[in-house]
Amino acid sequence: MDLELLLTGTEDTVQAAADALLAADAQALERSSTLLRSAAAALVQVLGPAGNPALTPEQLQRLRALNTRLLQVRDQLARVAALANSQAASVLPPTDKATYGASAGAGARIYRALG
């Protein structure tokens, strides 16, 4: 795969994720995050685990800018997730009951049909 096309596509995907965060569009953000994961995997495959020493200065600058932008989007996503968790906690009642473990009752209850 051509590195220039991959960089351009990844930059567009990062921008789409940032736009989805600003617009609070969950579906677009989900699509963008899936594309970001695949783009990151493709970048690793193209560059290799140790990086590609044959990068031009322009490509290196674009990779650094992409890294910075990706870190910003990741931090914004973490803030949005924390805000969503706190909003959900304020709407939903707190629960102290464990799904599994000791129950408050002594045993199973048997219910009988009326009649």
Secondary structure, DSSP 8 states (H G I E B T S, - for coil): --HHHHHHHHHHHHHHHHHHHHHT-HHHHHHHHHHHHHHHHHHHHHH-TT--TT--HHHHHHHHHHHHHHHHHHHHHHHHHHHHHHHHHHHS------SSS--SSSS--------
